[in-house]
């Protein structure tokens, strides 16, 4: 029997490949301060809160620009919008090498942060090249460009140790320019993918009145906002908590960033198969368990025994910590894909604007969380307070999901949705 599946044109695959490459480089640039911020913290004499602000500043503009970029993608097409966006970041990245005081880095960082808006362009751009039953896969593959956070952890420390931190933005500017050329040559545009240009920015923001959009924003503020925040925070965490060299710290931090980016493509395929709700539900529970364990600070306890007082040490060593971060990265990779499966299912005719709004929420989470991480560390002196905060945020999503989705779903019995982790014998 002949297959009735709609064939996917070669052009669509070309668009997906070059768009994913562009997003990977944009994300690498967006995460630059996560590595070069460490020598800058020492040079500029920054406390933990100021370091959080430094690393988060590019995330702010990359988040705020997401909604208008999603709207412009609907109107003008992803090829032209993403090309212009990448071109605008090149001078700012280059100028970063010449900054000398704290406010210089903050101002230039705002312009470098435009690269982070690339997600809201590429998501609707690649999705419209694929049939609906393959859009989860397409958006997942594109979203794997989040692995640019891990690429940054491989490239930036090597450049920093060999040539000094100023070489990092200079190399990144050249890479961005080369990627822009590759993207333009490999991408295409289709007038049929353009949405009506009569919709205003204000009317698109009315989507925030939709409770489902707000809920998806909350989910994404964890799986993407938390991913961005911890990607920026982890290198200095390893250096401070475990006393590691910056290159080893960056390598171990990549154990979280790399699966958190690359496996998003797998998450897209699984979300297509099992559905957004059941998959996101499991993601939140895995996140909750990992963050509970990561939250426990290094502790010495003295217990009175029959033989007198004895002191015990409780805390994660570097191996257990890295293993938990690896699992958390996998969970959030799947979660990023499943949240956007919600969007493509519920807002098929308005993907650009809704993905921009949800992406804005995730990006703002990535901006606010590093600052809060720093403030909590300055206030408590406990490094793992960052994970305590994330643990609380995940609780909010689990409760919200339970009351709005789980209570309306049969979790056990013949009509229950199939678990994404069920083996063949359970099916």
Secondary structure as GFF3:
##gff-version 3
##sequence-region A 1 427
A	DSSP	alpha_helix	10	30	.	.	.	ID=ss1
A	DSSP	alpha_helix	33	44	.	.	.	ID=ss2
A	DSSP	alpha_helix	48	76	.	.	.	ID=ss3
A	DSSP	alpha_helix	78	95	.	.	.	ID=ss4
A	DSSP	three_ten_helix	96	98	.	.	.	ID=ss5
A	DSSP	alpha_helix	102	112	.	.	.	ID=ss6
A	DSSP	three_ten_helix	113	117	.	.	.	ID=ss7
A	DSSP	alpha_helix	118	127	.	.	.	ID=ss8
A	DSSP	three_ten_helix	132	134	.	.	.	ID=ss9
A	DSSP	alpha_helix	135	143	.	.	.	ID=ss10
A	DSSP	three_ten_helix	144	147	.	.	.	ID=ss11
A	DSSP	alpha_helix	148	163	.	.	.	ID=ss12
A	DSSP	alpha_helix	166	186	.	.	.	ID=ss13
A	DSSP	three_ten_helix	191	193	.	.	.	ID=ss14
A	DSSP	alpha_helix	201	205	.	.	.	ID=ss15
A	DSSP	three_ten_helix	206	209	.	.	.	ID=ss16
A	DSSP	alpha_helix	211	223	.	.	.	ID=ss17
A	DSSP	alpha_helix	225	242	.	.	.	ID=ss18
A	DSSP	alpha_helix	246	262	.	.	.	ID=ss19
A	DSSP	alpha_helix	264	274	.	.	.	ID=ss20
A	DSSP	alpha_helix	276	295	.	.	.	ID=ss21
A	DSSP	beta_strand	299	305	.	.	.	ID=ss22
A	DSSP	beta_strand	308	314	.	.	.	ID=ss23
A	DSSP	alpha_helix	318	346	.	.	.	ID=ss24
A	DSSP	alpha_helix	351	380	.	.	.	ID=ss25
A	DSSP	alpha_helix	385	404	.	.	.	ID=ss26
A	DSSP	three_ten_helix	406	408	.	.	.	ID=ss27
A	DSSP	three_ten_helix	424	426	.	.	.	ID=ss28
###
